[in-house]
Amino acid sequence: MKLNAVPVIYYHSVKYKRKDNWVHPYVTMLLEKFVKHIQLFKTLGLKTFFMDDLYYHLKGETKLPFKSLLIHFDDGYLDNFIFAYPLLKRYNLKATIWVNPDFIDDTDNRVRPTLEDYWAGKIKLDELNQYDGFINWEEMRLMEKSGVIDFQSHTLTHTQYSVSDKIIDFVSPDTKIDWLHWNLFPEDKPNFFTNPRNKIPLGYPIYESQKGNVAIKYEENGGLTNEIINYVSQNGSENFFKKSNWQDELFSLADELKMKCNNLYKKERKEEYLLRIGKELSDSKLKIENELSKKVNHICWPYGAWNDVTEKLALEHGYITSSIRGDKNIFKKEKFWRVDRIALDNPKYQNELFYFYAIYKLLGYKL
């Protein structure tokens, strides 16, 4: 029995009511469900810790108690501040929030209302639920100073990239896609959930893609893309997509253009890939450290996407751990810089029938 294993669980978003018009609504855990998880942790007598504590446990320099737990939130959603943070304070639980500086608005220093304002009778839950987007630096400073929240790096951009010349779809009026919008309009990232996502031109090709940190990018020179966008515009724009065979029409056009044009694509070289990942690691670390006046020691890979190269680069850039699924977090772990995590915001843990499965995952992890 590995009684010295420490489970690390993670969530993303916590809201009073789920907003199904989000690109990924399934990452939201309803407030009532999250409260039950929090109450479960207290009932089990679990003690919560930060990543530095876990690192020294894995390395064998200190040993965390049997009833230890780490709570994580990925991406830095505003609802972490509005809903999760007040509950963590009330129940005396610590958590780490992983943020991407690209999504933090440097011009916004508002402090939005929280669940504490609801408890004080100053605002209704439905009104709180209307606040969307990402936390700002001022809210992060308040959380960090409380001693309840620790902020660490989730890299800089949190995106995906095209990795081949294979087109899998085209942007239509019904398309919901985040990473392509972020790549084309990076300035929109902080307001991605509050502004309409209709800026990608209709007909824009969507290529086969991979998560950014493991992707070797394929970049198109724009010739094929512009031809298809113009074709859609000249053939009815939105009305073009009322045709039953619009996809076949655009795929045929793309194939013709590929045959006519040379040098449409450029593949990212190895040295370019290494420089890009290095920037993801160094720039995010430096930004968080400067804004919050703290040391950033840990990296969590967006989408859980990593490889041996990213892991090596993380260590070279001053990170002492990275979150990688697969290895239990046990005392004196051989690869002590690797951290295993459990997704407790998985939809199956949110269903009442599977509530106790969350308990099983936590307790079973210890064995």
Number of C-alpha atoms within 10 A of each C-alpha: 6 13 14 21 23 28 24 25 19 19 21 22 24 27 26 20 15 17 15 10 9 15 14 12 12 15 17 24 24 16 18 13 19 23 17 13 19 15 14 15 20 14 9 11 11 16 17 19 22 18 22 15 15 26 24 17 23 28 17 16 11 14 16 21 14 14 18 18 24 22 23 25 21 23 23 25 23 22 26 23 25 25 24 22 21 18 20 17 16 9 12 12 22 21 25 21 24 24 29 23 26 20 25 19 17 13 8 12 12 11 15 15 16 23 21 16 16 14 11 8 9 11 15 12 16 11 11 20 18 14 17 17 19 24 26 24 21 16 16 23 16 15 18 18 11 13 12 20 25 23 27 24 31 27 27 21 22 21 18 22 22 22 20 18 18 13 15 12 16 21 19 21 15 8 14 16 15 17 19 21 19 21 15 11 13 15 14 18 22 21 16 20 18 13 11 8 16 14 9 17 19 22 27 20 23 18 20 16 21 17 20 24 26 18 17 20 21 21 17 17 12 10 13 20 19 15 16 22 19 15 17 22 16 10 11 11 18 13 11 18 19 10 9 9 10 15 16 10 11 19 17 11 15 18 12 12 17 16 8 9 10 8 8 16 17 13 15 15 11 10 8 13 17 16 12 13 20 18 16 21 24 19 17 23 26 15 17 21 17 11 13 17 11 14 13 22 21 24 26 23 21 24 14 14 17 20 11 9 13 19 19 11 17 23 17 13 14 15 20 18 23 24 22 20 14 11 15 21 26 24 23 17 18 12 12 21 22 21 27 17 22 19 15 23 23 17 13 13 20 21 12 10 9 13 15 14 17 20 16 12 16 19 14 11 17 19 10
